Amino acid sequence: MHGGDGIPVRLVQHLEYTGIALGIALIIALPAGLAMGHLRRGGFVVVTVANFGRALPTLGLLVLIFVLTSGSSASWLVPLVALAIPPILVNTYEACSG
């Protein structure tokens, strides 16, 4: 397992994909959670939507997006971002409103 298909190469790829998805999720969820938390508005909606997002099955979402995007780069990026947003949003909202 050496060379371009070895474990170290795949580990670095995994960390890159995770970092990109987490960065995009932070750009989306952090400002929204901060704004709603400071304004103390939309808490019920934030928690409800986030809990719905947490209930989505990861593999099902990944397969659906892969089929809809025909295997483009969005096939891995969209599900990872979509699944990272709810916990960031809820925890940011709770930290600011509490």
N, C-alpha and C positions, 0 to 999 in steps of 0.2 A: 504494500500500500504506500508506495513512494511516488513522487512526481506530481503531476498536475491533478491526479485524482486521489491523492493521499489525505489522510485525516487532518493534518495541519492546514492544508489548503482549504478543505471544506469547513473547518472551524473558523477560519478567517472570513470566508464567504458568509457563513451564518451570522457572525458578529456584525459584518457590514450590513446585511439585510435587516437585522434587528435594530441596529443603530439608526438606519435611514427611516424605518417605520416609526421608531420611538420619537425621533426628531420631528417628523411630520405631525404625529399625534400630539406632541407637546405644543407645537405651533398652533394647532387648532383648539385643543382642550384647555390649556392653561389660561389664555386670555378670557375665554368664555366662562370658566369657573371662577376666575378672579372677579370679573364684572358682576356676575350673578351673586356671588358671595358678598361683595361689598354693598351691592344694592339691596341685598336680602329679598330678591324677587326670583321667582321661577324655581324654587327649591323642590317643590313636588314634581314638576315637570322634569327637572334634571335627574332626580333620583329614579323616577319611573322609567324614563328613556334609557338611562344607564343600566338599570336592572334588566330591561329588555335586551339591551346590547350584550350584557354578560350571559344571557341565556342562549345566545346564538351558538349553535355547534360549530366549532372551528373547522373541522374537516368538511362539513357541508357547505359552509361559506366559501372555503377555499376551492372546492370543486365547482360550485356555482359561478364564481368569478372567473375561474379558469375557462369554463365553457363559454361564458359570455364574452370574454376578451380574446379568445382564440390563442391562449398561451403567451400573451405579451408580458412585458415586465409588470403590468398592473395585476397580473394573475397572482402574484405573491404579495405585492405592496398593499393593495386595497384591503384584503382581509386582515393583514397584520395591523394596519392603521385603524381599521374599524373596531378591532378587538382591543386595541390599546387605549382608545379614547374614553370609554366609560369609566374605568377606575381612576384615570387622571382627572376627569371632569368632576366626579363625585367627591374625591378626596380634596381637590382644590376648593370646591364649593363649601364643603364642610369645614375646612380649615379657616376660610375667610368669614363664614357666617357665624361661627361659634364663638 
